[in-house]
Amino acid sequence: MKRLFLVILILWAVNLSAQFENTDVGARPTALGGAFTSLSDNSLAIFYNPAGLGQVKYREFAAFYSPAPFGLTDLSTASLSYSEPLSFGTIGAAFKTYGFELYRENNFIVSYGNSYKNKIYYGANINVYNLHIQNYNNATAFGLDIGAMAYIAKFLQWGFFGKNITGTKIGEAKEKIAQVYRSGFTFQPEEKLRLIGEIEKDVKYPLSVRGGLEYSVIDFLDLRFGVGSQPAIFSAGVGINYNIFSFDYSFTKSEDLGFTHLGTVSVNFGGIKGKKESRERLSKAFD
């Protein structure tokens, strides 16, 4: 039990505490400093902006794993996400788990995204939260997220995400699950280059600013960099694409806590063709 108390103490000290705090999911968004709200063009949109699912035109599965954030295996995080385009929009489902055998947070999500004339996008998530603390507590709660996105010009798009807009609480102590609002822009001056900037406000913490850069060197290789404040981080990563498979790796460097390594493996049935279409979608919306 000392181990449990030690981990929770560390979590409180670094503002990564219990009750489903706002942590990044996926190697690609993490490499971009977490600035993914206005881009959200794959199944990870479920975690960042469900409106982005309206952009997804091919079935996709993705598995993410961060084995030891800041060198602590007790803080390991993993997720699975799935998106399926249909005639009435794109549906998605995801599962995220965080913690270890004495303390575990599980988040199940059902998601939907669609568009209006391929320029205005909207979406929502229904969340099921489950918290387990060995010998102490097991609780379940439900919450709602919403998202919006708009193509403004051939080179510019905007996104907004409201996480836990219902203000859901969990457990006997009625602790509020993280309530977070994000908004930002993606600037795409050319097909292969994306520059992303956004602000984030967790109602419990100061305003955070995030930024990222993604450059597709060739169809098979993407390079990414990111920065963020509150907490101050630097991140970088690489994406390797082969046929329908992609492997994304990233690391983050925290000024106080050191390095964290992350990886995502995804299967997108659009393959290289689908990735090219994704890069061209913004400009073609105005043709």
N, C-alpha and C positions, 0 to 999 in steps of 0.2 A: 504493500500500500504506500510505502514511502516513495516508490517510483512514481505512482500516480500523482501524489502531491507535488513532487519535484517538477514533473512535466507541466502541470497546470500552473505552477508558480512561474516557470520559464515563459509559458504562453502569455500570462498576464503582463510580465515584465516587458515583452516585446510587442504588445498590442496585437497578438495573434490569437487571442484567447478563445475560450470555448464559445458555445452557442452559435455555431455556423458563421464565423467571421468571414469577411470578404477576402478570399484568397484566389489567386489566378489559377486557371485550369488550362492545360495544353501548352506544349512547347512553343508553338508558333506565336500565340498571343503573349506569352511570357517573354519571348525574345524581343517583342515590340514594346516592352515596358508595361504590358497590360493594356495598351491602347488599342482596343479591338472593337469598340462600340460602334463606330461608324463604318467598319469594314465587314466584319461578321459574315463571311461568305462561305462557310462550311458548317458541319454539324456542331462545332463548338459555339456557334451562334446561340445555342440553347443557354449557355452560361453567360454570354456577354450581351446579346441583344436578339431576342427571338424573332424580331422583324426581319433580321438578316436571312432567316430560313426561306423567305420569299425569293431570295436570289439563287437558292440551291436548285439546280436543274437535274441532278443525278443522285441516285441513292449513295449514301456514304455511311461507313462505320469508322469509328475512331476509338483507340484505347490510349490512355494517358497514364503515366506513372512518374511520381517523384519519390524516390525511395528514402531519402534522408534530408529533408529541408534543413539547412543550416547545420548539417552534420548530425541531426537527431532522427534516428529511425522511428522513434515514437510519434513523430509528426508526419509520417508518410501519408501521401495523398494519391489516390487513383480514381480514374473515371472511365466510363464507357458512354459513348454517344452515338446516336443513330438518327438519320434523317431520310425521309421518303417523300419525293415530289409526287403530288396527285393532281387531278384536274381542278380541285377546289382549293389548292394551296399546298404547302409542305408541312407535314407532321413530323414531329421528332420526339425522341425519348432519351433520357440520360440517367445515369446513376453515378453518384460521387460518394466516396468513402474517405474518412479522415480519422487518424488516431491509431490506437493499438488495443490490445485485448482488454485493458482495464478501462479505457475511455474511447468511445467510438461514436462518431457522427456519420449518419447516412442520409443522403438526400436523393430522393427519386423525383424525376421531373417529366411531365408530359407537356409538349410544346406545339405551337402552331404559328405559322407565318404565311403571309400572302402579300400581294401587291396590287396597286391600282395603276394601270397603264404602264407597268414596269418602271415607274419613277417614284412612286410613293409606296412605302412598305410599312406593314404593321404586324404585330405579333404579341403573344402572351404565353406565360408558363404557369402551370399549376404544380406546386411543390408539395411533396410529402417529406417532412423532416422527422428523423428518428434519432434520439439521443440515448445512449446506453453508458452508464457508469457502474461498473461492477460493484455489487453489494450496496449500491446507493439509489440508483434511479434508472428508470426506463420510461421515456416519454415520447409522444408523437404529436405533431402539429401540422397544419396546412397553411399555405401562403400563396400569394399571387404576385407575379412579375409582369410588367408590360414593356413593350419596346416600339420604337418608331424609327424610320429611316427615310431620307429623301435624296434623290439625285438633283442637284441644284444646277450644275453645268457639266459640260463634257469632261471637266477636270476636277470636279468637286462634289462630294457627297457628305451628308450630315447624319448623325445618329444620336438616339437618346435611349436610355435604359433606366427603368425604375425597378429596383430589386426589393421584394417584400413590401410592396406598397400597402399591404393590409396591416403592417405593424405587428405581425404574428409573434407571439411569445410561446415559450416552451418550458416545461418542467414545473415542479411545485413552487419554485421561487419566481416563476413567471418572468424569466429573463427574455428580453427582446432579441429575436434573431436579427442579424445585421440588416439594416435598412440603408440602402445605398442608391444614389442617383448619379448617373454619368451622362455626359454629352460631349461630342467632339466632331471633328471633321477629318476626312481623308482627302488629300490633295494628290491627284495623279496627273502630273504634267506630261508623262508619256506612258505607253502601255506597260513597260517593265518596271516602272518606279512608282512607289507609293510612299507618301509622307503623311503621318498620322499624328494628330494632337488632340488631347481631350482633358477635361477636368472631371474629378470624382469627388463626391461628398458623401461620406459615411456620416450619418447623423450623430455618431458618437465621437468622431475624430475630426481634425482640421482638414481643410480642403487640400486635395492632392492633385498635382499636375503630372500628366504622363505624355510621352512622345515616342514615336517609333518610325523606323525606315525599313522598307522592304524592297530589295532589288533582285529581279530575276536575271541572273547572269546568262543562263540559257534555259531552255524548257525543263531541263533536268535538275537545275540547281538554283536555289534561292538563298540570298544572304539577308540577315536581319540584325538590327540594332535597336536598343531602346534605353530610355532613362525615365526616372520617376522621382517624385518627392513624397514625403510623408508616408512611408519611410523613403529615404534617399537610396536609390538603387541604380545600377547599370546592368544592362543585359545584352546578350548577343546570341545568335543561333544560326543554324543552317537547315535548309530543307532539301531533301534528295527525293526526286520523283522518278519512278520507273513504271511505265504502263499505268495500271490502276492503283499502284501502291505508292505510298509516300512515307518517308521517315523524317521526322522533325526532331532536332536536338536543340536545347538551349541551356544557358546557364545565367544565373543572376548573381550579382555581387552586391551584398549589403555592407554598408560602411561599418555597421556594428556587429554583424553576425557572420560575415564571410560568404562562401560560395554555396549555391544550390544548383544541382544538375537535374534536368527534366527531359523526358522523351515521350513522343507520341508516334504511334503507328496507325495509319489510316488506309482505308480502301475506298476509293471513289470510282464509281462505275463509268464516269466520264473520261477517266484517264487523262493523258496529256492534252487531248482535245478539249476536255472540260475545263482544265486549268487555263488554257488559252482563252476560251470563251469568257471565263470569269474575269480575266484581266481586261477584256475588250468591252465588257457589258456596260460600263459607265458611259464611254464615248458613243457607243452604238445606240444608246437610249435616246440620243438627240439627233440621230441621222434622219 
